[in-house]
Structure formats: structure tokens, C-alpha cells
Amino acid sequence: MRDTQWYPGTMSRALSRLQEDLRVVDLVVELIDARAPASSRNPELVRLSKNKQRLTLLHKADRGEEAVNSRWLLYFQKQGLPAMLSSVQTPRSLNSFLGYLKTQERRRSGSRFKRPLRLVIVGIPNVGKSTLINSLVRRAVTRTGDQPGVTRGRQWVRLLPGVELLDTPGVLPPVLLPETVFPLAAIGALPPGRIDRQQTALWLLDHYLERDEEARLMQCYDGLHKAAPAAMLEQIGMLRGCLLPEGKIDLERAAVLLLRDYQAGALGRFSLEEPPQP
């Protein structure tokens, strides 16, 4: 895996600005990817918000396995951290989150506080923050995209009467632990130039095979047969026409295709991480 210890200046500045913004924020909503909850948490964001009221949203929950999602919710609850599932594809989860915010706002309105409830959504790049906000307010108030780091600036959004939300750029940890690199690469949280996509694709295929979940792959790639990860990647490249001029299989294109399919949920609901055992 290429250069796992990097930290763009834009992220360093965003982290410093967030530290200032937290002074006027009442609630910190940490958005993590339900498929890789451990790897998609930024310890720096957790540290900065430790004295604030917090809520953890396991986002893209429709792409993680239901049973594993439930185990992660229980894990966070045992840690004393309120947690909820969320997905822009599941209106019920968004309504639950809005209901939670309304409850928090009513509690404040009955106290000495006169200003709106202010919250900030924090998370790593490409975890779906901007898309979630757009879905919540039902209009495109922030720029979105499928590349990490699209949200550049900071902006307040009136989410509900009496509730204001601050959207911030995604921030990765200054140092990526070796065990988090492949999960982050698989969910699309790292810039393409910073990862080895073929190695990530092989890691992902091996993950499916270890759990005897190759049937999910076969449902997506008609004609695919169980084999070693490298052989399966070659099959995927052949089946999808990823060929070089001399007729060889373009493994890089095959890897990109596989990762995009996983990130889009085309390979079925599949979680990459289980919660730690007590």
C-alpha cells in the first residue's frame, strides 16, 4: 500500500478550523461508514469532541449487513455513546435522526437557551456527509460527488426550525494505521492516487472468500467461478471486457470496477468489520 503516512495541508487546516467551530456547537454528529465503523472513525475528531454532546451515525447502513449493524449499535451503546443507523436510501432512518434533533431542540427551548441548537457533522472524506445533508433538507445545499474531499469550505444550514447545522470538509487521521488502510480504500475514503487498487481488490475478494460469501459476487458477475482472489479478479476482468490491446486482461480496470461495484452496493450487503469482543 502506497505511503500510508500522509496528511494534506487542507485537512490540517480543516481540523484546526473545526477546533474553533466546536466552541459554538452544542452537538457533534460523527458520521462513520456502517461497513467499516472502526476504520472510518477519526481519533482526532473523537478527541476534539470528547467534551461535547455526541451522536454517532452509522451511515450507508443499507450496504452493511443487518446483523452486523445491530452488533455495532449495541457496542456503541455499551460504550455510553448514543448511536443510530442512517442511509439516504432509507427515509425511516432519516426521520429517526430528525426526530432526535427535534427532541434535543425542545429540551433547549424549555431552558434558558434562546439561540438555535447548533450541530456539526464530522467524519472522514467520502463517508456521505454532503449527500446526507442534501437529503435531510430536500435540496442541494452542498456540493456532492463520488470523490473524497469534495466539500471544501464551511457553511451553516438551517436544518429545522431552531436547528442549525454546520457542514465541514472530511478529515482523515494524520497517520493511517496499517489495519485501516484496506477497509478505507475499499469503501472509497482514500484518494485513488494514494492506494494500490489491485491489492485492495484482492483483499476485498479474499474477505468474501474467507466468509464463504462468494455467491454475492457471482450474483453480480454472471459466469464467475470460485477461485483464488487473483484468478477471480482475472475472471471479472474477462467477463466485463477489461482487456488491453494485446488481449491481456487489464487488472487495474478490473480492480477499479470491482471496488466501484462494492462501494455502490452492487455486491450485496457486506460488512468489512465486526465490533471488538468484550
C-alpha positions in Angstrom: 0.0 0.0 0.0 1.4 3.4 -1.0 2.5 6.0 1.5 0.1 5.5 4.4 1.6 8.4 6.4 0.4 11.5 4.6 -1.6 14.4 5.6 -2.8 17.1 3.0 -2.5 20.6 4.3 -6.2 21.2 3.5 -7.1 18.6 6.1 -4.7 20.0 8.7 -6.3 23.4 8.3 -9.8 22.0 8.3 -9.0 20.2 11.6 -7.8 23.5 13.1 -10.9 25.4 12.0 -13.1 22.7 13.4 -11.5 23.1 16.8 -12.5 26.7 16.7 -16.0 26.0 15.5 -16.7 23.5 18.3 -16.8 26.4 20.7 -20.2 27.4 19.4 -21.5 23.9 18.7 -23.9 22.1 21.0 -24.0 18.6 19.4 -21.3 16.7 17.4 -22.7 14.1 15.0 -20.0 11.7 14.0 -20.7 10.1 10.7 -19.0 6.7 10.1 -19.4 4.1 7.4 -21.5 1.2 8.7 -19.4 -1.3 6.7 -16.2 -0.3 8.4 -17.1 1.5 11.7 -13.7 1.1 13.3 -11.6 2.2 10.4 -13.8 5.1 9.4 -13.6 6.8 12.8 -11.0 9.6 13.1 -9.5 9.5 16.6 -8.6 13.2 16.3 -12.3 14.1 15.8 -13.3 11.9 18.7 -10.6 13.6 20.9 -11.7 17.2 19.9 -15.4 16.5 20.6 -15.0 14.5 23.9 -16.5 17.3 26.0 -19.5 17.8 23.7 -22.8 16.1 23.4 -22.3 13.4 20.7 -24.2 11.2 18.4 -22.7 8.5 16.2 -24.5 7.8 12.9 -23.6 4.5 11.1 -24.2 5.8 7.6 -24.7 3.8 4.4 -26.3 1.2 6.7 -28.2 -0.3 3.8 -24.9 -1.5 2.5 -23.8 -3.2 5.7 -25.2 -6.5 6.9 -28.2 -6.0 9.2 -27.0 -8.4 11.9 -23.6 -6.7 12.0 -25.1 -3.3 12.1 -27.1 -4.3 15.1 -24.0 -5.6 16.9 -22.2 -2.3 16.2 -25.1 -0.3 17.7 -25.0 -2.5 20.8 -21.2 -2.0 21.0 -21.5 1.8 20.9 -24.4 1.8 23.4 -22.3 -0.2 25.8 -19.6 2.4 25.4 -22.1 5.1 26.5 -22.3 6.6 23.0 -25.7 7.2 21.5 -25.7 5.7 18.0 -28.2 5.4 15.2 -28.3 3.8 11.7 -28.7 6.1 8.7 -29.0 5.9 4.9 -30.2 8.2 2.3 -31.9 5.2 0.8 -34.0 4.6 3.9 -36.3 7.5 4.7 -37.2 6.0 8.1 -33.6 6.3 9.3 -33.5 10.0 8.3 -36.8 10.6 10.0 -35.5 9.0 13.2 -32.5 11.3 13.1 -34.6 14.4 12.5 -36.9 13.2 15.4 -33.8 13.0 17.6 -32.8 16.6 16.7 -36.4 17.9 17.4 -36.2 16.3 20.8 -32.9 18.0 21.6 -34.3 21.3 20.3 -37.4 21.1 22.6 -35.2 20.4 25.6 -33.2 23.5 24.9 -36.3 25.7 24.2 -37.6 24.9 27.6 -34.4 26.1 29.2 -32.5 29.4 29.4 -31.1 28.9 25.9 -32.6 31.3 23.3 -30.4 30.6 20.3 -31.0 27.6 17.9 -29.5 24.2 18.6 -26.2 24.1 16.7 -24.7 20.9 15.5 -21.8 19.8 13.3 -21.5 16.7 11.2 -17.9 15.4 11.2 -16.3 12.4 9.5 -13.7 11.2 7.1 -13.9 12.0 3.4 -16.5 10.3 1.2 -18.5 8.9 4.1 -21.6 10.6 2.7 -21.9 13.8 4.8 -22.9 16.2 2.0 -25.3 13.7 0.4 -26.9 13.1 3.8 -27.4 16.8 4.4 -28.9 17.3 1.0 -31.4 14.5 1.7 -32.3 16.0 5.1 -33.1 19.4 3.8 -34.5 18.0 0.4 -32.5 20.4 -1.7 -28.9 20.6 -2.9 -27.4 22.9 -0.3 -23.9 21.4 -0.6 -21.8 20.2 -3.4 -21.6 16.4 -3.6 -19.6 13.9 -5.5 -18.1 10.4 -5.5 -14.5 11.5 -5.0 -13.0 12.1 -1.5 -12.7 15.6 -0.3 -15.4 17.4 -2.5 -16.7 19.6 0.4 -14.1 22.4 0.6 -15.5 25.2 2.7 -17.7 25.5 5.7 -21.4 26.6 5.7 -24.3 26.7 8.1 -27.5 25.1 7.0 -31.0 25.7 8.6 -32.0 22.1 9.0 -35.1 22.6 11.1 -36.8 25.4 13.0 -34.5 26.0 15.9 -31.8 23.8 14.5 -28.7 24.9 12.6 -26.1 22.6 11.1 -22.5 23.2 10.1 -21.1 21.2 7.2 -17.4 20.7 7.3 -14.8 19.0 5.0 -13.9 15.4 5.6 -10.8 14.9 7.7 -8.6 11.8 7.8 -6.3 11.0 10.7 -2.7 12.3 10.4 -1.4 8.7 10.3 -3.4 5.8 8.9 -2.9 2.6 10.8 -1.9 -0.4 8.6 -5.1 -2.3 9.6 -7.3 0.5 8.5 -5.8 1.2 5.0 -7.6 -1.6 3.1 -11.0 -1.1 4.6 -10.8 2.7 4.0 -9.6 2.0 0.4 -12.4 -0.5 -0.2 -15.1 2.0 0.9 -13.6 4.8 -1.2 -12.4 7.0 1.6 -8.8 7.4 0.2 -7.8 9.3 -2.9 -7.2 6.9 -5.8 -3.6 8.0 -6.2 -2.8 7.1 -2.6 -3.8 3.4 -2.8 -2.9 0.3 -4.7 -6.3 -0.6 -6.2 -5.3 -4.1 -7.4 -4.1 -5.0 -3.9 -7.3 -3.6 -2.4 -9.4 -5.5 -4.8 -7.6 -8.7 -3.9 -8.0 -8.0 -0.2 -11.8 -7.5 -0.8 -12.2 -10.7 -2.8 -10.3 -12.6 -0.1 -12.6 -11.1 2.5 -15.6 -12.5 0.6 -14.0 -15.9 0.2 -13.0 -16.1 3.9 -16.6 -15.7 4.9 -17.9 -18.1 2.2 -19.8 -15.2 0.6 -18.7 -15.7 -3.0 -22.3 -16.2 -4.0 -22.8 -12.4 -3.6 -20.0 -11.9 -6.2 -21.5 -14.5 -8.6 -24.8 -12.7 -8.5 -23.2 -9.6 -9.8 -20.8 -11.2 -12.2 -22.6 -13.8 -14.3 -20.2 -16.6 -15.1 -17.8 -16.0 -12.3 -16.4 -19.1 -10.6 -14.9 -19.6 -7.2 -11.1 -19.5 -7.3 -8.2 -17.7 -5.6 -8.6 -13.9 -5.4 -6.1 -13.3 -8.2 -7.8 -15.7 -10.5 -11.2 -14.3 -9.7 -10.0 -10.7 -10.5 -8.8 -12.0 -13.8 -12.3 -13.6 -14.4 -14.0 -10.3 -13.6 -11.8 -8.5 -16.0 -12.6 -11.0 -18.7 -16.3 -11.1 -18.0 -16.5 -7.3 -18.1 -14.3 -6.7 -21.1 -11.4 -5.2 -19.3 -8.8 -6.0 -22.0 -5.6 -4.4 -23.1 -4.8 -4.0 -26.9 -2.7 -7.2 -27.0 -5.5 -9.2 -25.5 -4.2 -9.4 -21.9 -6.6 -8.7 -19.0 -6.4 -5.1 -17.7 -6.2 -6.0 -14.0 -6.2 -2.3 -13.0 -9.5 -1.6 -14.7 -10.9 -4.8 -13.3 -9.9 -3.7 -9.8 -11.5 -0.3 -10.3 -14.7 -1.9 -11.5 -14.8 -4.3 -8.5 -14.3 -1.5 -6.0 -16.9 0.7 -7.6 -19.4 -2.1 -7.5 -18.7 -2.7 -3.9 -19.0 0.9 -2.9 -22.3 1.2 -4.8 -23.7 -1.8 -3.1 -23.9 -3.9 -6.2 -22.1 -6.8 -4.5 -24.8 -7.1 -1.8 -24.8 -6.0 1.8 -21.4 -6.9 3.1 -19.7 -5.6 6.2 -15.9 -5.4 6.5 -15.5 -5.1 10.3 -17.1 -6.7 13.4 -17.2 -4.8 16.7 -14.4 -5.7 19.2 -15.2 -8.6 21.6 -15.8 -7.6 25.2 
